[in-house]
Amino acid sequence: MTRGAVIASASLGTLTAAALLAPWILPDDPLAISDVLSQRLVAPFSHGEGGVFHLLGTDRFGRDLFGRILLAARISLLVGIVGSLLATGLGIVVGAVAGWWRGATDRVLMSVADAMLAVPRLVLLLLCVALWRPGLLTVVVVLAATGWMSVARLVRAEVMGLSSRGFVDASRSLGTSRRRILARHVVPNALGPAIVAATLGVGNAILLESGLAFLGLGVQPPTPSWGNMIAGGRDLIVTAPWVALVPGCFLIATVLACTVLGDAMRDTLAGQRAVPLGERA
């Protein structure tokens, strides 16, 4: 694993651990609004009135940004991981069925995938979120429903290539059913590209969720999300730039870490597949 992948893994692990442990490591409730006049817009690495230290400063309501960043990380990581896993799982099922049974099944499923790929994902997201009540569950479901197509095409190609391999013919000669061959032998060997797509999809889902929250169509205040935190600080970009820049930097760093980790996994899997099966240990 490259140095960049190690740093990305360590960064994501640290952020995840801090987000999960937030209730125990934060001294105060980051959602509580109290003593606004004395605590509002405290600069990062500064003490507010009363001697309270604020690592990343406070917002217009006097709420500590560090605590809100950790709570928002919970939302973003949950949406990114769950949305990406659901989309990947659906894509694996559709791609495996299309690549294994082919014929009319393949044409119908891939036509649906091509039709959805022809429409920009952000447009589909905006349409679906506008039709239903904005919220965490809606965002996760919409991300899963609009992110399976590329995974399905990758898995379909892998399954079609594996269907002509010798171990498939050997299983058929032993009387193994087609469904069992697909589930036990073909799909596990076709998961490499899907795993890489899932890793890259986490960062993409986090970015899309933040964009929806920025537009007011995602997670709604007072629940913090990196997107609605950026939106809440955009009118303070001159007088108190940290209110918008801090969540923006965390968003960029998280998406970049997911991308670097996904690229490293892709290179690792490509190197393994370049080695003939008989030469592997």
Buried (B, 14 or more C-beta within 10 A) or exposed (E): EEEBBEEBBEBBEEBBEBBBEBEEEBEEEBBEBEEBEEBBBBBBEEEBEEEBEBEBBBBBBBBBBBBBBBBBBBBBBBBBBBBBBBBBBBBBBBBBBBBBBBEEEBEEBBEBBEEBBEEEBEEBBBEBBEEEEBBBEBBBBBBBBBBBBBBBBBBBBBBBEBBEBEEBEEBEEEEBEBEEBBEEBBBEBBBBBBBBBBBBBBBBBBBBBBBBBBBEBBBBEEBBBBBBBBBBBEEBEEEBBBBBBBBBBBBEBBBBBBBBBBBBBBBBBEEEEEEEEEEEE
